[in-house]
Amino acid sequence: MNSFNEKDGIFSRLPDIPLSGAQIKTIAMLCMTIDHIAAIILSKLTPEMSGFLFPALPWIIFFLRAVGRIAMPLYCFLLVEGFAHTQHLRRYIASMAVFAVLSEIPFNLASTGELFSLYKNNTLFTLLIGLIFMYLDQRILENSASHRQVYILRMAVFTAACLLAQFTFCDYGAVGILLIGALYFPYTAPASRNQLAGVVMALESVQYLCSAALALIPISRYDGTRGNVRHPYFFYAFYPVHFLILVGIAKILGL
């Protein structure tokens, strides 16, 4: 599997600024943080606390959450790229699993206010299911004999991954797996990949004016390099830590 930086349509008219994987991950991290600031803190502000900004607060929250919709498509894109290029797939899966477990309590505190919840699991579990799905899909391609058998098994594994994410209440659920699939299946056809993924992104964020599709801009500028990553686990650790920080700020403010 090879990376791509082919551009088509409107993206060819934008400034050609190459982005590494680390830079795209930073964009995703910032968008996610903006989204969670709006959800965990701003959405709970009272008129007394927000003052003259209160009438505009719903619009501010809407805008910030729309920006936040860009994050998940970027993380899914980077997951597919990571899968395509990693030389240590088992370590990749193990790291994702460990941080998914470590993130669950901070995620629950941020989303439900409780330590444990059977009906809401964090996004890293969704990405983990997507990663395992791609691993199984590659095994099918390597070991299956007939084209019909390959097709049936691939669709069965993909469907199972969607159902697992949905019925274990993972964040984004089946839609998250659909997005991973849209970025994974047409991997070697950049234009088709952009179009298919863009449709899923738009439908996923239709209540926010399809803003998730804006993720195609940094994706189209990906230069195929990993970038400067001094601390490879920083981005994993940021996920649970930023939840704890935002929950702490909300508690200090009495929200």
N, C-alpha and C positions, 0 to 999 in steps of 0.2 A: 504494500500500500504506500502510495507516495502522496506527499502534500501537494498543495496547489496554491497559486496566487493569481490565477486567471481572473480577469474582471470582465463583466459584461453589463450592458444596459446603463442605468444611471450611475453605477459605481465607477465606470470608466471616465466619467466627467469630474469626479471628485479629485482633490489633490492626492498625488501618489505618495503617501507616507507609509513606508513599510513598518509593520508591527511584529515584534517577536511574541512567542508564546507567553513569556513573563509579562510583557506589556499588556497583552490582551487579558491576562489573568488579573492584573492590577485594575484594569477598567472594570472587569466583572466584580471585583471586590468592592470598588468604590460605589458602583451602582447598587449592589446588594446592601451596603451600609446605609446609603441614602434611603432606600426602601424601608429598611428596618427602623431607622430613626423616625420615619413618618408613622410606621405601624405601632411601634412600641412606646414612643414618647408623644409625638405631636397629636396623634389621634385621641389621646386621653387628656389633653389640656382643657382646663375649664375656661370660661369667659374671663374670670378674674386673672388667671395666670397668663393668658395670651393677650389681654388688653385690646388695643385698637386693631390688632391683627385678626381678632376672632372672626369677623365677617368673611375675611378672605381665607381663613384657615382650611376650610374644605377644599378649596381650589389649590392651595399650596400642597396639601396632602395628596390630592389627586395627581398633581404634576410630579411630585417626588416618587410616588408609587409607580407612575408610568415610566419614569427613569429606571426604577428598580426592576421592571420587567425585562430589561436588557440583559440582566445578569445570568439568568438560567440558561438561555441559549448559548451564551459564551462559555459557561462551564461545561455544557454538553459538547460543544465544539472541541474544547480543550481535552475533554475525556476521550473523544474519538481520536484526536491527534496523539494523545498520550498512548492509547492502546496501539495505534499504528506504528509508533516509533520505539516503544519501550523494549529494552532487552531483559527486563526483569519483571515479567508479567505477574508472577506470583507475589512478589514484593509489592507491586502496585495494588493488587487486589487486597492484600493483607493490610497495607497502610490505609486504604479507603475504609476497610471494615473496622479497624481499630478506632479511627477518628469518627466514624459514624456512631459507634457506641459511646465514645467520650462526649460527643456533641449532643446526645439525646436529652440529658437533664437540662443543660443550658437552653436548648431549643424548646423544651417543654415549659420552662420557666418564662421564656419570652412569649410563647404562643398561647399558653393556657393558664400560666401562673401556678402550675402544679409541678411537682418533681417527676411524676410518672403519668403517662397517658397512653392508653391502649389504642386511641383513635387518632393519633397524630404522630408521625415519625419524620425525622429531619431529612433534608434534601440529600445528604450524603448516602443515605440508604437507597434513594432513587438512583443515584449515580453508581452505586455499588451493584445494584441489580442490572443496570445497563452495561456495566463492565463485564459482568459474568455472562450476560447474554451475548456480547460480542465474542468472548472467549469460546463459548459453546458453538456459536455460528462458524467461527474459523475451524473448529474441529470437524464440524459437519462438512465443510467445503473440502477439507483435507482427506476425509475418510469415506465419504459416501460415494457410491458407484454411479447410479443413474441420475439423470437430470431431474426426473420426476421425484425421486427419493430426496434429493437435495432440496428441492422447492418445498416439499411437504414438511420436512424436518425443520427447515429454516423458519417457515411461517409458524410452525407449532411452537418452537422455542421463543420466537418474538412475541407471539400471542400470550404464552405463559408468563413472560417477563412483564407484559402490560398488566395482566390480571394480578400478578403477585404484587406489583407496585400499587395497584389500585386497592386491592382488598387487604393489604397490610397498612393502609392509610399513610403511605409515604407522601411527603410533600410533592406536589405536582402529579402524583399518581401515574396513571397510564399515559397522560399527556407528556410527562417527562420522558418516558420510554419511547413514545412516538417521535419526539423531537430527536432523541439519540439515533433512532432508526433512520430518520430523514437525513441526518448528517452522515450516517454510516453506510447505508446500502448503496447510494450512488457516489461513493467516495471518489472514484476515478473520473467522474463527469462533473466538473466544477459548476457549470452553468445549471445543469439539472439539479444538482445538489443545492445550490443557492435558492432556486425556485421552489423546490419541494419543502426545504426547511423554512423558507420565508412564509409559505402558506400556513404551516403548522404554527410558526411564531405569531403570525397575525391572528389566527383563530384563537390561540391560547390567551392573547391579550386584547381581545376585541373590546372588553369593557374599559380598557385604557387606550382606546383609539389605535389598537394594533401596534403599540409602541415597541413590543418585543422584536418586531421585524427590523428595527434600527440596528440590532446586533449584526446584521449582514454587512454593515459598513466596516467595523473593525475586522470581521471575518474575511472580507474581501481584500483586506490589506495585510493579511498574515503572510510573513515572508518565509515560513517553513522552518524557522530556527527556534530553539528553546529560549534563547535570551540569557541574560545574566541572572542566575538563580544561586545566590550564596547560601541560602538556608532553605533546602527543598521542602521542609515540613512547615515553613512559615505560613503558607497559604492554607494548609490543612488546619493548623492551630488557630488561625485567625477566626475561623468559622465559629467554634464554640466560645472563644474568648470575647469576641465582639458582642455576642448575646449577653454574656455575663456583665460586661461593661454597661450596655444599654439598660439591662434590667436594674443594675445598681443605680444608674442615674435616675431611672423612673422611681425607684424606691426613695431616693434622696428628695426628689421633688414631691413625693407623696402621691404618686399616680397609681 
